[in-house]
């Protein structure tokens, strides 16, 4: 009797019913998305020198981060430089060396940061989230990163 | 170590050994079919005052993080 039931179940749902359980896809965390955004952000400033790695990303609504790491040819040691650009009501505070150096940027550097953040938003919206940055409307039905995740 | 933000990001990419001008790179970018020309031209306007530039940076950060949060919310509700 049990064999008949098992055969009936096999016919109906296959040999392993657990295979029919739809597992939830891995969800992107805030950190995952920042890493993906930075892959776009790092390209905004042209070619990255050989042996260097670069990140540029929006950490949160008030913080933009520039990070560059490279190998010092003389000493052979790894070096890095991190800059935080903090949005304050009275300006953009540039913080370097863990807070040891800081000042409000102005003029050309401020203009260029504004260009960089706008280009970042444009490209991240279009390439990553597939959203028209002007209208907020989807460019496709499914964001590209969902497609990429599903193909893995 | 030079922070590249001290220079215009649109002037960083060498073309035939020389640095392209902002307008050349913008023109190239504008010819990309998926690019909204109006938005980009607005984005690279050189006429921003410091006050406007600060407002742009603040707005971009707000919109990017809002979009990110929306994406995380959507993937939770659609799974």
Backbone of each chain as ProteinMPNN parsed JSONL, in Angstrom:
{"seq_chain_A": "XXXXXXXXXXXXXXXXXXXXXXXXXXXXXXXXXXXXXXXXXXXXXXXXXXXXXXXXXXXXXXXXXXXXXXXXXXXXXXXXXXXXXXXXXXXXXXXXXXXXXXXXXXXXXXXXXXXXXXXXXXXXXXXXXXXXXXXXXXXXXXXXXXXXXXXX", "coords_chain_A": {"N_chain_A": [[0.828, -1.206, 0.0], [1.891, 1.169, 0.853], [3.872, 1.41, -1.053], [2.388, 1.83, -3.347], [1.224, 4.252, -2.787], [3.539, 5.789, -2.646], [4.45, 5.572, -5.271], [2.368, 6.855, -6.565], [2.653, 9.411, -5.52], [5.154, 9.983, -6.55], [4.561, 10.125, -9.237], [2.894, 12.294, -9.237], [4.295, 14.451, -8.0], [6.97, 14.079, -8.46], [10.12, 12.432, -7.652], [11.325, 13.499, -5.404], [9.806, 15.407, -3.275], [10.759, 17.65, -1.977], [12.17, 19.031, -3.787], [10.397, 20.625, -5.04], [9.944, 22.684, -3.403], [10.159, 26.071, -3.298], [12.987, 27.764, -2.941], [13.877, 30.702, -1.2], [15.419, 33.405, -2.917], [18.787, 34.592, -2.612], [19.075, 37.508, -0.771], [19.95, 40.853, -1.467], [22.055, 42.675, 0.578], [22.414, 45.854, 2.281], [25.119, 46.39, 2.269], [25.99, 44.72, 0.168], [24.794, 46.019, -1.995], [26.051, 48.513, -1.911], [28.634, 47.734, -2.565], [28.249, 46.905, -5.203], [27.408, 49.295, -6.338], [29.731, 50.756, -6.01], [31.378, 49.56, -7.845], [30.614, 50.773, -10.129], [30.973, 53.422, -9.387], [33.763, 53.619, -9.088], [34.676, 53.832, -11.634], [34.309, 56.353, -12.544], [36.352, 58.155, -12.671], [38.201, 57.723, -14.63], [40.936, 55.688, -15.976], [42.224, 53.235, -13.745], [45.285, 53.245, -12.125], [47.862, 50.781, -12.716], [48.126, 48.21, -10.371], [46.744, 49.582, -8.48], [43.795, 49.893, -6.486], [40.469, 51.024, -6.374], [37.749, 52.706, -4.806], [34.63, 54.29, -4.921], [31.915, 55.573, -3.421], [28.525, 56.025, -2.259], [27.998, 56.165, 1.006], [26.038, 56.673, 2.972], [23.154, 58.828, 3.247], [24.398, 61.181, 3.935], [27.096, 60.869, 3.496], [29.873, 60.469, 1.433], [32.327, 58.33, 0.031], [35.717, 58.056, -0.769], [38.182, 55.809, -1.746], [41.401, 54.587, -2.038], [43.828, 52.17, -2.847], [47.161, 51.016, -2.988], [50.331, 49.622, -4.025], [53.324, 50.423, -2.599], [56.089, 51.105, -4.463], [58.713, 51.444, -3.646], [58.949, 50.585, -0.967], [57.485, 48.29, -0.998], [55.269, 47.935, 0.448], [51.779, 47.879, 1.252], [49.668, 50.61, 0.654], [47.176, 52.983, 1.559], [44.47, 55.292, 1.029], [41.953, 57.025, 2.429], [39.101, 58.967, 2.035], [36.547, 60.834, 3.435], [33.603, 62.424, 2.496], [31.583, 64.561, 3.982], [28.251, 65.546, 4.246], [27.146, 68.547, 5.338], [24.96, 71.029, 6.755], [26.097, 73.508, 6.26], [28.052, 73.064, 4.374], [30.42, 70.905, 2.56], [32.255, 68.651, 4.214], [35.533, 67.628, 4.114], [37.156, 64.812, 5.103], [40.118, 63.411, 6.181], [42.63, 60.858, 6.757], [41.576, 59.428, 8.964], [40.245, 61.409, 10.341], [42.101, 63.155, 11.203], [42.784, 65.224, 9.541], [40.802, 67.793, 8.262], [38.548, 69.746, 6.36], [36.333, 72.215, 4.941], [35.338, 71.82, 1.637], [35.672, 73.74, -1.372], [34.962, 75.754, -4.311], [36.605, 74.56, -7.218], [37.06, 71.866, -6.478], [34.775, 71.267, -5.051], [32.852, 71.629, -7.043], [33.614, 69.546, -8.751], [33.162, 67.315, -7.178], [30.414, 67.488, -7.017], [29.765, 67.009, -9.694], [30.686, 64.401, -9.863], [29.057, 63.018, -8.004], [26.586, 63.367, -9.199], [26.956, 62.067, -11.655], [27.422, 59.54, -10.678], [24.948, 58.934, -9.478], [23.314, 59.009, -11.779], [24.375, 56.867, -13.315], [24.293, 54.658, -11.596], [21.565, 54.454, -11.068], [20.623, 53.896, -13.65], [22.208, 51.713, -14.651], [22.438, 49.819, -12.579], [20.062, 49.732, -10.938], [18.212, 50.006, -12.865], [16.495, 52.203, -13.324], [14.928, 55.122, -14.468], [16.589, 58.036, -13.898], [15.498, 60.566, -14.058], [12.708, 60.39, -14.122], [12.097, 58.412, -12.33], [10.93, 56.117, -13.083], [10.73, 52.599, -13.909], [13.213, 51.167, -16.079], [13.289, 48.678, -17.114], [11.409, 45.665, -16.565], [12.537, 44.038, -14.672], [15.139, 44.61, -12.42], [18.586, 44.777, -13.389], [20.414, 43.568, -11.672], [18.979, 41.626, -10.429], [18.515, 39.813, -12.498], [21.168, 39.058, -12.983], [21.781, 37.815, -10.6], [20.021, 35.656, -10.623], [21.041, 34.133, -12.631], [23.261, 32.969, -11.61]], "CA_chain_A": [[0.0, 0.0, 0.0], [2.806, 2.314, 0.942], [4.554, 1.527, -2.349], [1.446, 2.421, -4.306], [1.127, 5.678, -2.448], [4.799, 6.444, -3.031], [4.477, 5.684, -6.734], [1.41, 7.904, -6.934], [3.281, 10.693, -5.183], [6.234, 10.215, -7.524], [3.954, 10.558, -10.5], [2.302, 13.624, -9.085], [5.21, 15.545, -7.632], [8.368, 13.731, -8.66], [10.655, 11.529, -6.639], [11.713, 14.213, -4.186], [8.924, 16.578, -3.15], [11.486, 18.838, -1.477], [12.668, 19.817, -4.933], [9.369, 21.574, -5.453], [9.928, 23.83, -2.504], [10.879, 27.19, -3.904], [13.842, 28.423, -1.957], [13.998, 32.152, -1.426], [16.697, 33.82, -3.485], [19.624, 35.375, -1.701], [18.723, 38.927, -0.831], [21.069, 41.781, -1.406], [22.092, 43.529, 1.761], [22.869, 47.226, 2.029], [26.55, 46.287, 1.961], [26.108, 44.16, -1.197], [24.425, 47.051, -2.969], [27.109, 49.527, -1.925], [29.762, 47.179, -3.326], [27.888, 46.95, -6.625], [27.431, 50.704, -6.74], [31.12, 51.214, -6.075], [31.97, 49.078, -9.1], [30.327, 51.84, -11.09], [31.59, 54.654, -8.881], [35.219, 53.649, -9.274], [34.999, 54.07, -13.05], [33.988, 57.735, -12.915], [37.536, 59.024, -12.682], [39.156, 57.285, -15.622], [41.652, 54.433, -15.746], [42.858, 53.043, -12.441], [46.674, 52.853, -12.377], [48.192, 49.385, -12.455], [48.488, 47.971, -8.981], [45.867, 50.352, -7.596], [42.369, 49.588, -6.46], [39.762, 52.265, -6.03], [36.325, 52.646, -4.528], [33.944, 55.563, -4.697], [30.53, 55.185, -3.196], [27.667, 56.758, -1.326], [27.849, 55.308, 2.191], [24.67, 56.953, 3.418], [22.661, 60.072, 2.649], [25.272, 62.312, 4.276], [28.521, 60.523, 3.411], [30.458, 59.871, 0.227], [33.647, 57.809, 0.391], [36.746, 57.77, -1.779], [39.2, 54.94, -1.163], [42.354, 54.069, -3.026], [44.881, 51.346, -2.253], [48.197, 50.721, -3.957], [51.551, 49.054, -3.474], [54.453, 51.346, -2.678], [57.159, 50.397, -5.182], [59.98, 51.538, -2.908], [58.943, 49.784, 0.262], [56.754, 47.049, -1.219], [54.158, 47.852, 1.392], [50.48, 48.353, 0.782], [49.255, 51.902, 1.201], [45.81, 53.346, 1.184], [44.047, 56.653, 1.334], [40.495, 57.089, 2.536], [38.551, 60.319, 2.236], [35.093, 60.922, 3.615], [32.994, 63.731, 2.217], [30.379, 64.599, 4.812], [27.323, 66.629, 3.901], [26.662, 69.326, 6.477], [24.111, 72.134, 6.275], [26.896, 74.656, 5.84], [29.078, 72.718, 3.401], [30.884, 69.516, 2.447], [33.469, 68.505, 5.009], [36.438, 66.581, 3.623], [37.838, 64.25, 6.271], [41.179, 62.5, 5.768], [43.489, 60.268, 7.782], [40.801, 59.076, 10.135], [39.745, 62.589, 11.052], [43.214, 64.023, 11.601], [42.725, 66.418, 8.694], [39.458, 68.043, 7.75], [38.217, 71.119, 5.99], [35.221, 72.33, 4.001], [35.842, 72.03, 0.284], [35.005, 74.821, -2.096], [35.456, 76.005, -5.666], [36.692, 73.502, -8.222], [36.913, 70.53, -5.882], [33.355, 71.118, -4.722], [32.171, 71.444, -8.334], [33.918, 68.219, -9.279], [32.451, 66.327, -6.37], [29.007, 67.555, -7.434], [29.69, 66.296, -10.977], [30.894, 62.97, -9.616], [27.881, 62.42, -7.357], [25.493, 63.338, -10.159], [27.244, 60.989, -12.601], [27.235, 58.305, -9.905], [23.509, 58.679, -9.369], [22.82, 58.699, -13.123], [24.805, 55.544, -13.793], [23.811, 53.626, -10.679], [20.128, 54.312, -11.324], [20.379, 53.274, -14.951], [22.892, 50.436, -14.887], [22.242, 48.859, -11.498], [18.662, 49.601, -10.525], [17.376, 50.107, -14.072], [15.482, 53.222, -13.077], [15.204, 56.404, -15.103], [16.824, 58.973, -12.792], [14.691, 61.778, -14.195], [11.289, 60.149, -13.84], [11.925, 57.409, -11.278], [10.198, 54.972, -13.638], [11.604, 51.476, -14.282], [13.621, 51.055, -17.479], [12.875, 47.323, -17.471], [10.541, 45.12, -15.527], [13.344, 43.415, -13.622], [16.459, 45.219, -12.342], [19.653, 43.943, -13.94], [21.118, 42.768, -10.674], [18.164, 40.438, -10.165], [18.83, 38.878, -13.571], [22.523, 38.525, -12.781], [21.748, 36.91, -9.447], [19.297, 34.446, -10.975], [21.821, 33.309, -13.563], [24.357, 32.31, -10.892]], "C_chain_A": [[0.861, 1.254, 0.0], [3.521, 2.525, -0.385], [3.659, 2.201, -3.379], [1.32, 3.923, -4.063], [2.377, 6.424, -2.891], [4.877, 6.629, -4.54], [3.527, 6.783, -7.211], [1.991, 9.284, -6.669], [4.386, 11.037, -6.176], [5.677, 10.73, -8.836], [3.446, 11.997, -10.404], [3.345, 14.725, -8.878], [6.675, 15.22, -7.861], [8.889, 12.917, -7.491], [11.017, 12.233, -5.341], [10.879, 15.487, -4.056], [9.661, 17.826, -2.68], [12.002, 19.703, -2.622], [11.651, 20.848, -5.401], [9.313, 22.806, -4.555], [10.78, 24.936, -3.114], [11.696, 27.901, -2.831], [13.906, 29.919, -2.233], [15.38, 32.488, -1.979], [17.482, 34.618, -2.453], [19.271, 36.855, -1.869], [19.977, 39.778, -0.755], [20.962, 42.613, -0.138], [22.511, 44.938, 1.354], [24.344, 47.212, 1.607], [26.771, 45.748, 0.54], [25.85, 45.247, -2.24], [25.477, 48.15, -3.049], [28.307, 49.023, -2.729], [29.481, 47.229, -4.833], [27.9, 48.385, -7.147], [28.866, 51.194, -6.912], [31.832, 50.711, -7.326], [31.716, 50.07, -10.226], [31.049, 53.118, -10.67], [33.077, 54.746, -9.15], [35.628, 53.958, -10.712], [34.824, 55.536, -13.452], [35.207, 58.612, -13.126], [38.616, 58.515, -13.62], [39.892, 56.031, -15.198], [42.282, 54.391, -14.354], [44.277, 52.556, -12.69], [46.932, 51.395, -11.995], [48.636, 49.229, -10.995], [47.655, 48.747, -7.975], [44.476, 49.71, -7.571], [41.659, 50.812, -5.904], [38.293, 51.971, -5.741], [35.799, 54.08, -4.42], [32.468, 55.235, -4.573], [29.835, 56.107, -2.21], [27.415, 55.831, -0.135], [26.455, 55.443, 2.79], [24.302, 58.336, 2.879], [23.583, 61.255, 2.9], [26.752, 62.025, 4.064], [28.877, 59.884, 2.075], [31.883, 59.47, 0.569], [34.489, 57.574, -0.853], [37.799, 56.903, -1.098], [40.125, 54.476, -2.279], [43.466, 53.325, -2.298], [45.892, 51.018, -3.335], [49.43, 50.163, -3.237], [52.688, 50.046, -3.67], [55.64, 50.611, -3.291], [58.472, 50.4, -4.41], [60.021, 50.592, -1.71], [58.277, 48.429, 0.077], [55.562, 46.892, -0.294], [52.879, 48.43, 0.783], [50.13, 49.675, 1.457], [47.812, 52.171, 0.802], [45.484, 54.756, 1.643], [42.516, 56.67, 1.327], [40.074, 58.524, 2.789], [37.04, 60.202, 2.41], [34.646, 62.335, 3.286], [31.659, 63.753, 2.951], [29.527, 65.817, 4.447], [26.823, 67.286, 5.188], [25.821, 70.49, 5.933], [24.912, 73.314, 5.73], [28.012, 74.303, 4.857], [29.42, 71.243, 3.398], [32.231, 69.427, 3.158], [34.286, 67.338, 4.475], [37.272, 66.096, 4.8], [38.851, 63.213, 5.802], [41.922, 61.959, 6.979], [42.735, 60.056, 9.092], [40.322, 60.257, 10.953], [40.843, 63.544, 11.478], [43.23, 65.323, 10.79], [41.3, 66.594, 8.19], [39.296, 69.517, 7.397], [37.028, 71.1, 5.033], [35.79, 72.602, 2.611], [35.043, 73.141, -0.388], [35.554, 74.898, -3.514], [35.474, 74.769, -6.541], [36.485, 72.104, -7.638], [35.452, 70.255, -5.522], [32.54, 70.874, -5.99], [32.367, 70.014, -8.828], [33.248, 67.108, -8.465], [30.974, 66.305, -6.764], [28.815, 66.834, -8.778], [29.781, 64.796, -10.763], [29.66, 62.331, -8.982], [26.701, 62.356, -8.316], [25.708, 62.215, -11.175], [27.037, 59.627, -11.93], [25.744, 57.948, -9.855], [22.926, 58.268, -10.725], [23.112, 57.244, -13.492], [24.284, 54.42, -12.911], [22.312, 53.386, -10.9], [19.902, 53.52, -12.609], [20.946, 51.87, -15.038], [22.585, 49.394, -13.816], [20.758, 48.643, -11.198], [17.684, 49.678, -11.69], [16.181, 51.038, -13.855], [15.887, 54.481, -13.844], [15.392, 57.45, -14.0], [15.97, 60.231, -12.866], [13.248, 61.555, -13.75], [11.055, 59.198, -12.669], [11.185, 56.174, -11.77], [11.168, 53.85, -14.03], [11.951, 51.499, -15.772], [13.293, 49.665, -18.01], [11.999, 46.817, -16.343], [11.347, 44.569, -14.351], [14.714, 44.086, -13.581], [17.552, 44.245, -12.757], [20.295, 43.065, -12.89], [20.308, 41.542, -10.288], [18.457, 39.387, -11.226], [20.176, 38.234, -13.35], [22.529, 37.526, -11.646], [21.093, 35.589, -9.843], [20.105, 33.538, -11.886], [22.951, 32.581, -12.861], [23.942, 30.895, -10.486]], "O_chain_A": [[0.618, 2.227, -0.714], [3.754, 3.66, -0.802], [4.107, 3.028, -4.173], [1.311, 4.734, -4.989], [2.306, 7.528, -3.432], [5.301, 7.673, -5.036], [3.837, 7.537, -8.133], [1.847, 10.203, -7.475], [4.547, 12.185, -6.589], [6.229, 11.635, -9.462], [3.552, 12.789, -11.341], [3.282, 15.786, -9.5], [7.543, 16.011, -7.49], [8.209, 12.733, -6.482], [11.013, 11.609, -4.28], [11.202, 16.516, -4.65], [9.226, 18.943, -2.96], [12.237, 20.902, -2.476], [11.997, 21.819, -6.073], [8.717, 23.826, -4.902], [11.962, 24.75, -3.402], [11.153, 28.55, -1.937], [13.981, 30.339, -3.388], [16.384, 31.919, -1.553], [16.916, 35.231, -1.548], [19.186, 37.366, -2.986], [20.936, 39.445, -0.059], [19.913, 43.177, 0.17], [22.913, 45.172, 0.214], [24.749, 47.937, 0.698], [27.622, 46.246, -0.197], [26.578, 45.379, -3.223], [25.763, 48.66, -4.132], [28.921, 49.779, -3.481], [30.362, 47.551, -5.63], [28.349, 48.647, -8.263], [29.174, 51.945, -7.837], [32.769, 51.344, -7.813], [32.511, 50.187, -11.158], [31.656, 53.804, -11.493], [33.598, 55.831, -9.411], [36.779, 54.302, -10.978], [35.155, 55.916, -14.575], [35.103, 59.695, -13.701], [39.796, 58.821, -13.447], [39.542, 55.389, -14.209], [42.803, 55.391, -13.861], [44.471, 51.561, -13.389], [46.309, 50.852, -11.082], [49.418, 50.024, -10.476], [47.829, 48.597, -6.766], [44.056, 49.067, -8.533], [42.198, 51.535, -5.067], [37.684, 51.097, -6.358], [36.471, 54.961, -3.883], [31.853, 54.695, -5.492], [30.459, 56.848, -1.451], [26.704, 54.834, -0.257], [25.785, 54.45, 3.074], [25.074, 58.938, 2.132], [23.551, 62.232, 2.152], [27.59, 62.855, 4.415], [28.27, 58.902, 1.648], [32.572, 60.176, 1.305], [34.044, 56.986, -1.839], [38.256, 57.223, 0.0], [39.673, 54.03, -3.333], [43.977, 53.783, -1.276], [45.516, 50.768, -4.48], [49.543, 50.229, -2.013], [52.972, 50.456, -4.796], [56.138, 49.633, -2.733], [59.257, 49.457, -4.513], [61.009, 49.893, -1.484], [58.471, 47.521, 0.886], [54.924, 45.84, -0.259], [52.902, 49.324, -0.063], [50.277, 49.832, 2.669], [47.312, 51.632, -0.186], [46.137, 55.321, 2.521], [41.885, 56.36, 0.317], [40.627, 59.207, 3.651], [36.357, 59.549, 1.622], [35.237, 63.314, 3.742], [30.723, 63.046, 2.579], [30.014, 66.944, 4.354], [26.164, 66.652, 6.011], [25.969, 70.878, 4.774], [24.45, 74.029, 4.84], [28.837, 75.158, 4.537], [28.819, 70.439, 4.111], [33.211, 70.049, 2.749], [33.803, 66.209, 4.391], [38.004, 66.871, 5.416], [38.497, 62.255, 5.114], [41.855, 62.518, 8.073], [43.187, 60.447, 10.168], [40.025, 60.112, 12.139], [40.573, 64.606, 12.04], [43.633, 66.376, 11.284], [40.671, 65.635, 7.741], [39.841, 70.402, 8.057], [36.753, 70.085, 4.394], [36.616, 73.496, 2.429], [33.905, 73.433, -0.021], [36.497, 74.189, -3.866], [34.497, 74.023, -6.606], [35.815, 71.265, -8.239], [34.966, 69.135, -5.676], [31.652, 70.022, -6.013], [31.422, 69.357, -9.265], [32.824, 66.091, -9.013], [30.358, 65.242, -6.838], [27.821, 66.135, -8.974], [29.06, 64.018, -11.388], [29.258, 61.234, -9.37], [25.906, 61.417, -8.268], [24.77, 61.496, -11.52], [26.537, 58.687, -12.549], [25.343, 56.821, -10.149], [22.152, 57.315, -10.818], [22.229, 56.499, -13.918], [23.883, 53.364, -13.402], [21.857, 52.242, -10.915], [19.092, 52.594, -12.648], [20.253, 50.939, -15.451], [22.482, 48.206, -14.123], [20.269, 47.513, -11.204], [16.485, 49.447, -11.528], [15.036, 50.705, -14.158], [17.06, 54.854, -13.859], [14.458, 57.723, -13.246], [15.741, 60.889, -11.851], [12.645, 62.404, -13.094], [9.971, 59.17, -12.085], [10.849, 55.289, -10.983], [12.298, 54.121, -14.436], [11.108, 51.806, -16.615], [13.048, 49.49, -19.204], [11.866, 47.459, -15.301], [10.913, 44.621, -13.201], [15.396, 44.132, -14.604], [17.457, 43.043, -12.509], [20.682, 41.933, -13.181], [20.87, 40.531, -9.868], [18.628, 38.211, -10.908], [20.329, 37.023, -13.505], [23.207, 36.502, -11.72], [21.557, 34.521, -9.443], [19.891, 32.326, -11.917], [23.548, 31.672, -13.437], [24.728, 30.174, -9.871]]}, "seq_chain_B": "XXXXXXXXXXXXXXXXXXXXXXXXXXXXXXXXXXXXXXXXXXXXXXXXXXXXXXXXXXXXXXXXXXXXXXXXXXXXXXX", "coords_chain_B": {"N_chain_B": [[50.01, 60.811, -3.128], [47.373, 61.625, -5.094], [44.257, 63.003, -4.786], [41.706, 62.33, -6.927], [39.457, 63.839, -7.073], [40.154, 66.407, -6.973], [40.307, 67.121, -9.47], [38.419, 67.515, -12.513], [36.072, 64.959, -12.981], [35.279, 64.269, -15.536], [37.39, 64.895, -17.075], [39.348, 63.026, -16.867], [39.818, 60.771, -18.419], [42.106, 59.455, -20.592], [42.539, 60.101, -24.069], [43.845, 58.81, -26.9], [46.366, 59.271, -25.806], [46.058, 61.757, -24.799], [44.268, 63.945, -22.604], [40.836, 63.955, -22.725], [38.53, 66.596, -23.299], [36.043, 68.007, -21.123], [33.695, 68.541, -22.55], [33.954, 66.893, -24.797], [33.85, 64.334, -23.69], [31.371, 64.422, -22.505], [29.813, 64.71, -24.76], [30.267, 62.208, -25.953], [29.104, 60.606, -24.014], [26.512, 61.478, -24.097], [25.698, 60.403, -26.464], [25.227, 57.832, -25.927], [22.708, 55.495, -26.075], [21.079, 54.948, -23.839], [21.259, 57.112, -22.256], [19.983, 59.947, -20.666], [19.865, 62.887, -22.127], [19.119, 65.487, -21.441], [19.052, 65.464, -18.66], [21.706, 64.885, -18.077], [23.124, 67.016, -19.185], [22.203, 68.986, -17.581], [23.304, 68.064, -15.265], [26.043, 68.423, -15.581], [26.416, 71.069, -15.708], [28.43, 73.898, -15.669], [27.883, 76.057, -14.166], [27.209, 76.025, -11.545], [26.823, 77.383, -8.328], [28.7, 77.458, -5.243], [26.913, 76.971, -3.224], [24.795, 75.805, -4.601], [26.072, 73.527, -5.557], [26.573, 72.136, -3.197], [23.957, 71.601, -2.437], [23.223, 69.926, -4.561], [24.904, 67.709, -4.154], [24.0, 66.821, -1.684], [21.375, 66.159, -2.349], [21.762, 64.131, -4.255], [22.939, 62.12, -2.679], [20.833, 61.581, -0.947], [18.882, 60.659, -2.739], [20.107, 58.406, -3.871], [20.476, 56.696, -1.654], [17.84, 56.392, -0.926], [16.818, 55.046, -3.129], [18.27, 52.697, -2.953], [17.306, 51.699, -0.534], [14.669, 51.344, -1.269], [14.951, 49.362, -3.161], [15.837, 47.228, -1.552], [13.599, 46.931, 0.032], [11.7, 46.223, -1.912], [12.703, 43.744, -2.83], [12.253, 42.223, -0.639], [9.504, 42.188, -0.361], [8.68, 41.036, -2.731], [9.708, 38.489, -2.837]], "CA_chain_B": [[48.72, 60.329, -3.603], [46.526, 62.747, -5.473], [42.833, 62.71, -4.828], [41.248, 62.711, -8.259], [38.353, 64.794, -7.012], [40.675, 67.748, -7.156], [40.19, 67.382, -10.904], [37.105, 67.206, -13.069], [36.021, 63.546, -13.344], [35.089, 64.108, -16.976], [38.65, 65.185, -17.75], [40.342, 62.059, -16.419], [40.052, 59.63, -19.294], [42.969, 59.809, -21.714], [42.137, 59.695, -25.413], [45.037, 58.886, -27.74], [47.476, 59.848, -25.068], [45.742, 63.074, -24.26], [43.053, 63.983, -21.822], [39.689, 64.527, -23.419], [37.896, 67.704, -22.584], [34.737, 67.666, -20.551], [32.64, 68.569, -23.562], [34.075, 65.708, -25.644], [33.363, 63.174, -22.963], [29.929, 64.582, -22.329], [29.218, 64.415, -26.064], [30.275, 60.751, -26.095], [28.142, 60.03, -23.08], [25.175, 61.827, -24.569], [25.335, 59.566, -27.6], [24.83, 56.513, -25.45], [21.244, 55.493, -26.205], [20.337, 54.888, -22.585], [21.503, 58.31, -21.467], [19.058, 61.053, -20.796], [20.72, 64.028, -22.432], [18.692, 66.672, -20.694], [19.47, 65.321, -17.274], [23.158, 64.94, -17.971], [23.562, 68.388, -19.436], [21.92, 69.725, -16.355], [24.217, 67.6, -14.225], [27.409, 68.89, -15.767], [26.439, 72.516, -15.866], [29.557, 74.48, -14.929], [27.434, 77.315, -13.572], [26.763, 75.83, -10.164], [27.504, 78.096, -7.252], [29.07, 76.524, -4.178], [25.694, 76.617, -2.501], [24.052, 74.86, -5.438], [26.827, 72.271, -5.601], [26.314, 71.455, -1.92], [22.577, 71.094, -2.504], [23.216, 68.797, -5.499], [25.557, 66.556, -3.518], [23.085, 66.346, -0.639], [20.217, 65.536, -3.008], [22.199, 62.871, -4.867], [23.097, 61.135, -1.606], [19.5, 61.237, -0.46], [18.167, 59.867, -3.747], [20.756, 57.096, -4.031], [20.179, 55.837, -0.501], [16.412, 56.08, -0.976], [16.66, 54.028, -4.157], [18.838, 51.466, -2.388], [16.347, 51.231, 0.474], [13.49, 50.885, -1.997], [15.297, 48.075, -3.768], [15.846, 46.207, -0.497], [12.196, 46.722, 0.408], [11.026, 45.506, -2.995], [13.125, 42.348, -2.907], [11.649, 41.549, 0.508], [8.067, 42.002, -0.563], [8.387, 40.253, -3.935], [10.242, 37.121, -2.774]], "C_chain_B": [[47.812, 61.516, -3.873], [45.069, 62.291, -5.478], [42.273, 63.231, -6.141], [40.096, 63.716, -8.224], [38.852, 66.225, -7.069], [40.651, 68.122, -8.63], [38.794, 66.975, -11.374], [37.052, 65.735, -13.477], [35.859, 63.312, -14.832], [36.37, 64.398, -17.757], [39.72, 64.136, -17.463], [40.707, 60.997, -17.447], [40.903, 60.013, -20.496], [42.428, 59.288, -23.041], [43.337, 59.91, -26.32], [46.179, 59.612, -27.023], [47.203, 61.214, -24.49], [44.456, 63.006, -23.469], [41.95, 64.646, -22.625], [39.13, 65.684, -22.61], [36.557, 67.251, -22.029], [33.685, 67.568, -21.639], [32.711, 67.351, -24.479], [33.507, 64.477, -24.956], [31.859, 63.236, -22.755], [29.224, 64.252, -23.637], [29.168, 62.911, -26.291], [29.182, 60.134, -25.239], [26.716, 60.3, -23.552], [24.727, 60.975, -25.739], [25.009, 58.14, -27.185], [23.308, 56.465, -25.41], [20.508, 55.571, -24.877], [20.48, 56.166, -21.76], [20.454, 59.377, -21.731], [19.865, 62.336, -20.93], [20.372, 65.237, -21.569], [19.208, 66.629, -19.264], [20.977, 65.499, -17.147], [23.678, 66.348, -18.217], [23.331, 69.253, -18.202], [22.953, 69.374, -15.293], [25.602, 68.203, -14.363], [27.47, 70.391, -16.027], [27.569, 73.111, -15.034], [29.158, 75.72, -14.137], [26.987, 77.175, -12.119], [27.544, 76.722, -9.213], [27.876, 77.066, -6.188], [27.827, 76.05, -3.431], [24.87, 75.594, -3.279], [24.747, 73.507, -5.482], [26.592, 71.464, -4.326], [24.92, 70.835, -1.942], [22.486, 69.886, -3.43], [23.784, 67.546, -4.839], [24.633, 65.952, -2.459], [21.905, 65.599, -1.265], [20.592, 64.188, -3.616], [22.334, 61.781, -3.812], [21.753, 60.655, -1.083], [18.781, 60.319, -1.451], [18.775, 58.476, -3.928], [20.396, 56.182, -2.86], [18.686, 55.474, -0.461], [16.15, 54.97, -1.999], [17.149, 52.674, -3.654], [17.845, 50.863, -1.381], [15.094, 50.68, -0.201], [13.745, 49.519, -2.624], [15.258, 46.967, -2.718], [14.42, 45.901, -0.043], [11.478, 45.889, -0.645], [11.414, 44.032, -3.028], [12.573, 41.556, -1.718], [10.193, 41.23, 0.234], [7.738, 41.147, -1.77], [8.894, 38.836, -3.855], [9.232, 36.173, -2.144]], "O_chain_B": [[47.525, 62.31, -2.978], [44.72, 61.297, -6.115], [42.355, 64.424, -6.433], [39.798, 64.363, -9.228], [38.057, 67.157, -7.199], [40.93, 69.26, -9.006], [38.095, 66.201, -10.72], [37.903, 65.291, -14.247], [36.258, 62.264, -15.342], [36.426, 64.171, -18.966], [40.889, 64.348, -17.788], [41.775, 60.39, -17.365], [40.473, 60.809, -21.33], [41.921, 58.169, -23.12], [43.799, 61.037, -26.496], [46.857, 60.461, -27.601], [48.033, 61.766, -23.768], [43.649, 62.096, -23.658], [42.111, 65.754, -23.137], [39.254, 65.727, -21.386], [36.018, 66.222, -22.437], [32.88, 66.636, -21.657], [31.679, 66.825, -24.897], [32.781, 63.685, -25.558], [31.166, 62.22, -22.824], [28.177, 63.604, -23.642], [28.16, 62.385, -26.762], [28.437, 59.26, -25.682], [25.832, 59.454, -23.419], [23.53, 60.831, -25.989], [24.566, 57.334, -28.004], [22.682, 57.313, -24.773], [19.443, 56.182, -24.787], [19.887, 56.286, -20.688], [20.098, 59.661, -22.874], [20.471, 62.808, -19.968], [21.254, 65.914, -21.041], [19.725, 67.613, -18.735], [21.464, 66.169, -16.237], [24.581, 66.811, -17.52], [24.137, 70.11, -17.841], [23.415, 70.226, -14.534], [26.266, 68.467, -13.36], [28.477, 70.905, -16.514], [27.657, 72.86, -13.832], [30.002, 76.359, -13.509], [26.445, 78.117, -11.54], [28.77, 76.805, -9.284], [27.413, 75.927, -6.235], [27.712, 74.882, -3.059], [24.322, 74.651, -2.709], [24.094, 72.465, -5.449], [26.431, 70.245, -4.38], [24.728, 69.695, -1.522], [21.766, 68.931, -3.138], [23.215, 66.46, -4.95], [24.502, 64.732, -2.353], [21.49, 64.548, -0.776], [19.839, 63.22, -3.51], [21.896, 60.651, -4.022], [21.565, 59.469, -0.811], [18.156, 59.334, -1.061], [18.058, 57.493, -4.113], [20.049, 55.018, -3.064], [18.316, 54.387, -0.017], [15.352, 54.065, -1.752], [16.524, 51.641, -3.897], [17.589, 49.659, -1.392], [14.529, 49.678, 0.237], [12.881, 48.642, -2.619], [14.71, 45.893, -2.964], [14.08, 44.75, 0.232], [10.736, 44.963, -0.315], [10.561, 43.168, -3.23], [12.443, 40.334, -1.8], [9.709, 40.144, 0.554], [6.646, 40.584, -1.847], [8.556, 38.026, -4.718], [9.507, 34.98, -2.008]]}, "name": "protein", "num_of_chains": 2, "seq": "XXXXXXXXXXXXXXXXXXXXXXXXXXXXXXXXXXXXXXXXXXXXXXXXXXXXXXXXXXXXXXXXXXXXXXXXXXXXXXXXXXXXXXXXXXXXXXXXXXXXXXXXXXXXXXXXXXXXXXXXXXXXXXXXXXXXXXXXXXXXXXXXXXXXXXXXXXXXXXXXXXXXXXXXXXXXXXXXXXXXXXXXXXXXXXXXXXXXXXXXXXXXXXXXXXXXXXXXXXXXXXXXXXXXXXX"}
